[in-house]
Amino acid sequence: MSYSSEVLADAMNAWYRLRESTGSPADSSGNGAPTSNATFGVPTLGVAGPITSDGAATKGISYDGVDDGHQFPDAALLDVGDVFSLELWMKRNETTVTAEQRLLDKRLNAYLLGLLNHKIFFAKGDVAVIVESTNTIQDTNWHHIVATKNGATVKQYCDGIDVTGTVTNLTLADNTYNLFLGNGSSVFWANVVLSEVAIYPTALSANRVLAHYNAAFSSGLFFASSKFPKAKLRRVS
């Protein structure tokens, strides 16, 4: 199956492929999730994405880590309570910054996915970190990042591999805040390229996460992480 077929099979609420060359990032799920209603700085659109052939080559948006970002208005499809999955592809633009960078942020009491000390972290927004990944990302390759939560069961994956660190569970809740991409409400700017951002109302299983990752290879991957070479050889029936 192609990458898009695999992810659509898991019925996401919102899917921001970030393929736009002009204009604002829009939803591709078919569910009517909101289009971005505010742009910060001048993000670079139309950057080469992680997958070379999936109907068309994927694209991404590059954020400069200074003042670039996007905002999406609150909507029911973005409010997933305490059971959900967050998925995206990320490529760092640099490898030295250790300060907090927010990738996907729904703010107070809701989900937050970010980068800190070269590790992916998942947090209760504006409250506390729930878990940090056991691996670090210190290269400029594309990486497939997934965080799942089903109540107290929390998992993190990088390139199809479970990298869940020590979990300090916190219950998340919906709110009326905007969703921020590449920043945390005009702070914690991320110096990354992002692509294929998806929000699911369910906790994806490890097998489904791996199926998504492997499908990127069958669709053609520009380059994968060298940290987990075995993941790209595994297949899920």
FENSULLIN-V689212 format. One record per residue. PHI is phi in whole degrees, 0 to 359 (* if undefined). NEAR is the number of other ideal C-beta (glycine too) atoms within 10 Angstrom. Layout:
[[PHI:NEAR] [PHI:NEAR]]
This chain:
[[*:14] [286:16] [301:27] [297:18] [296:13] [296:20] [289:26] [295:16] [296:13] [261:18] [54:11] [292:26] [282:22] [218:22] [218:22] [260:28] [288:21] [62:29] [269:20] [297:16] [262:8] [217:6] [80:10] [248:15] [302:22] [233:16] [285:22] [244:19] [283:19] [87:9] [267:14] [85:11] [297:21] [292:19] [281:15] [304:23] [248:11] [201:13] [240:15] [254:19] [65:17] [227:10] [301:23] [269:14] [271:18] [75:14] [288:18] [305:16] [265:24] [280:27] [241:26] [277:14] [213:13] [210:22] [86:12] [207:10] [301:15] [290:27] [236:20] [213:26] [241:25] [262:21] [249:27] [270:17] [76:21] [244:10] [207:13] [266:22] [178:28] [229:25] [236:21] [236:23] [292:14] [302:17] [203:16] [302:10] [292:17] [265:22] [259:20] [241:22] [61:14] [247:18] [228:15] [186:22] [224:27] [244:23] [223:25] [198:23] [253:25] [226:26] [227:22] [290:22] [273:16] [209:10] [230:12] [251:8] [292:16] [252:11] [292:11] [298:18] [231:21] [263:25] [267:25] [216:26] [220:27] [261:26] [69:19] [310:14] [71:17] [252:26] [280:26] [216:29] [240:23] [209:21] [234:25] [210:18] [53:11] [71:16] [249:20] [282:26] [237:21] [235:26] [219:24] [277:20] [309:23] [60:16] [237:13] [195:10] [287:16] [267:22] [201:22] [244:21] [291:23] [278:15] [257:19] [246:16] [243:23] [230:13] [215:15] [247:13] [274:16] [287:25] [227:22] [268:28] [243:24] [223:27] [235:28] [235:24] [216:26] [226:14] [64:12] [280:10] [269:12] [237:19] [224:21] [233:28] [226:25] [228:25] [55:26] [83:24] [252:22] [291:14] [237:22] [292:18] [271:18] [291:8] [262:16] [246:12] [291:14] [223:17] [279:11] [265:24] [218:13] [290:15] [213:16] [250:10] [283:20] [290:20] [261:26] [242:27] [241:25] [80:29] [192:25] [237:22] [60:18] [68:13] [218:11] [52:21] [297:22] [259:28] [258:20] [213:26] [253:25] [242:26] [206:24] [53:28] [274:25] [226:23] [236:25] [248:23] [272:16] [226:16] [270:18] [296:25] [284:14] [301:15] [296:10] [288:20] [300:26] [295:22] [298:22] [298:25] [297:28] [295:22] [296:22] [297:27] [287:16] [292:16] [270:21] [97:15] [249:21] [301:15] [198:11] [250:20] [295:19] [271:9] [287:17] [235:17] [296:10] [290:9] [301:19] [286:16] [263:8] [274:12] [228:11] [245:16] [279:4]]
